[in-house]
């Protein structure tokens, strides 16, 4: 279980933040908008954290519920 958790953490930390829609990329293209482009990329990454976090929390709660039912069944 620890290896799986570690692997997921390493995968999520190593993701590059070069994801923009075509409209944003066209509006922020050029050397003069480098800071704005980095800010947009950071915003996209922060917005993507919430769905992953919610899925992880729900998965953990289901795992915890399953584990507690299994322990009660053994007793």
C-alpha positions, -999 to +999 in steps of 0.1 A: +000+000+000+029+024+008+045+017-026+012+025-044+008+058-024+044+068-031+041+060-068+009+081-071+026+110-053+057+109-075+035+108-106+014+137-096+043+159-085+062+153-117+034+165-140+044+195-162+022+225-162+022+233-200-015+229-206-035+257-221-065+258-245-059+271-280-074+305-272-053+311-242-022+300-260-028+324-289-036+353-265-005+347-244+020+339-272+051+359-275+080+369-253+063+399-237+037+378-220+059+352-202+048+361-167+011+361-177+015+327-194+031+312-163+003+326-142-023+310-164-005+277-163-003+278-125-040+286-124-048+256-145-028+233-123-044+247-091-079+242-106-070+206-115-059+198-079-095+200-066-110+171-086-080+148-079-082+157-042-120+149-041-115+116-058-086+107-034-107+116-004-137+096-016-115+066-024-099+068+011-133+069+028-145+039+008-113+020+017-117+029+053-154+018+053-145-015+036-117-021+061-139-015+091-166-038+078-140-065+072-127-062+108-162-064+122-168-095+102-137-112+116-148-105+152 
